[in-house]
Amino acid sequence: MRYFQWLVLALSWVIGIPPVAAETVKKTSSGICHPPASAYYERTQNFRAFDSTEACLASGGRLPKQLAKAQATPSHKRSPERYKRSAFGHGWDDADGDCQDSRAKALIATSTTTVRFASGDRCRVTTGRWISPFTGNVIQNSGEIDIDHVVPLAWSGAHGADDWRDEKRERFANDPVNLWPVEAGLNRSTITIKIIPNGRMSE
């Protein structure tokens, strides 16, 4: 349940925007379509009403200059094809220099028992006890675990992260709040996992 709550919280942070009720789009006699986002929306008293901006534009209308400019140069959605993993840093980061990188820290934080290390320097985790958030399987060998991102890097890159500074992208890729352990075999397979309305996972 803890892993699912992390997923819900992270996705809520990124895409949890409540639906907006449809409002009238006002077309003036000069042919300008004023949706509610327009600065002149409230001041527009004489107009022809449309159910949507698209319908107003289809009637021969045009957007106010400010909105037209913003629509022509969107910065928040980019093609997923532009995604490069290297833009988020190269591998797992050891930000505090204690030899435990963010993968090791995620394994330690999510294990339900005390983990064991490959050597006395306590850098590389070898065993622990992790519960798969998708199947409920108990995994004890860290080699069978992938540390995945709750909010995928490719998705974030296509929704604004490619405009961030390199340091911010790297922090995001290593943020423990956005990391969770999953079964390596499942994570690397072609199975698609989706959330269905009752809150459970299904293939």
N, C-alpha and C positions, 0 to 999 in steps of 0.2 A: 504493500500500500504506500510506503514511503516513496518509492520510485515513481508511482503513478501520480502522487501529489506533486512531486518535483516537475513532472511533465506538464500537468495542468497549470501550475503556477508559471512555468516558463513560457508556455504557449499563450497564457493569458496576458503576460507582459508584452509579448510581441504582436499578437493578433487579436487580443481580447477587447475589441472595440464594439460596443453595443450597436445594434442596427439603428439607423437614422430613419425616422418616418419621412415619407415622401412629402414634399412641399411644392406649392405652386411656383412655376417659373414664369417670370413676368417679361413679356416682350413689348418694348416701347414702340411708338410710332416711327422712330428712327431705325427700328430693326435690331435693337440690342436686346439680347436675352439675359435677364438678370436672375440667376439662381439665388437661393438664400445666402450663399457665400459672397455674393457681390456686395461691395461697400454701399451701393446705391439701392439695394433691395427695399429697405424700409421707406426710402424717399420716393420710390416709384409708385405713383397713385393711378395714373392712366395707363392701362396695359391690356394686352391680350393674354389670357392665362393658358399655360401648357402644363401637362402632367410631368414632363421631364425635360431636362436640358436638351437631350437628343431630339425630342419632338420639336422643340423650339428652333433648333438649328436646322432641322430638316425642312422647316417652313420658310427658310431663307434668312433666318436670323443669324446673328453673330454674337460672340461673347464680348464682354468689356475687355479692354486692352490688358489689364492686369491679369485677369483669369486666362485669357487667350495665351499670354506669354508663359504663364505657369504650366498650362496644359501642353504647350509645345515643347517645353524642356523639363520633363519630369526627372527628378533626381532620386526618388525613393524606390523605383523599381527598375532593375536592370536585367538583362538577359542572363539566365543561369549559365549560358555558355561562356560568360566572362569569368566564371569562378575559377580561382587557382588556389589550391591548398597552401602553396608557399606564401600567399599573401597574408596568411594567418600565423606565420612563423614556421620554423622547420622542426617538426617533432614536438615532443612534450618539453615544457620549460621547467627549469629548476630556479624559480625566482629568488628564493631565499638562500640558495647556495649550500643547502644541507645535504646534497646528493640525492635527495628524494624528489624526483620530478613530479609533475602534476598527475601522471598516470599512477605512480606509486601512492601518492597522497589520496587519490580517489579510491584506490583499492583498500587502503587502510581505513578511510572514513566510512566505507560502505560494508566492510566485512562485519559479520555478526559474531565473530570470534577474533581472538588475537591473531594477527598474521605472523607468518614466519618469513625470514629473509634468506637470501642466497648466501650471505656471508655476514661477518661481524660488523661490517660498516653500515648495515641496515639500509642499503640503498635500493636493492631490487627485491620486491615481494615475490615469494614463490607459492605460498599456500595461505588459505584463509577460508572463509565460508561466505559465499555470495548467493543470493537468491535471484534467479532470472525474473525480471519484471514482466516478461511476456509469457513464459511457460511455467514459472514457479519452481523450476529445477534448481537443486542445490549444487553449486559448483565449488570445488575446493582447490583446484589447480589454477593458478593465475594465468597460465598459458592458454586456458580455454576461455579467457575473458577478454573482450574488447572494451575499451573505454570509449563510449560514444557521446555525441553531443545531443542534448535534449532538443535544442534549437539548432538544426543542421547548419554548418558553416556555409554550404552552397546556398541555402535559403537566405541566410542573413546577408550574404554577399550580393544577392539579387535584390535585396530590399534595403539597401543603404550602407551596408558595411564597407563596400568598396570605396566609399567617400571618407572613411575614418583614417586616422593616422595609423601607421604600421604598428605602433606600440599598443594602441587601443584594440586593434584586431587580434594581436597576439594575447593580450590579457583576456579577451573574450573567449578565445580558443582554449585557454587554460583555466578559465573561471570554474571553481569547484561546484558552483551552483548549477552550471550547465553541463556537468559531466555525470554519467551514470554507467555502471557495469552491465554489459549485456553478453549473451552467449556468442562467442566468436563465430561458431558455425552458422547460427541463425542470422547474425549480423551481416555475414558475407554471402548469404544465400540470395536467391531471387524472390524469396517470399515477401509479400507486402503485408505489413501490419497496419491495421487501421483501428481507430477508436469508434465503437458503435454507441448509440445513445444511452444504453444502460451503464456505460462507464467501463465495460470490459473490453479486452483486446480480442480481435479476431484476425484470421488470415484472409 
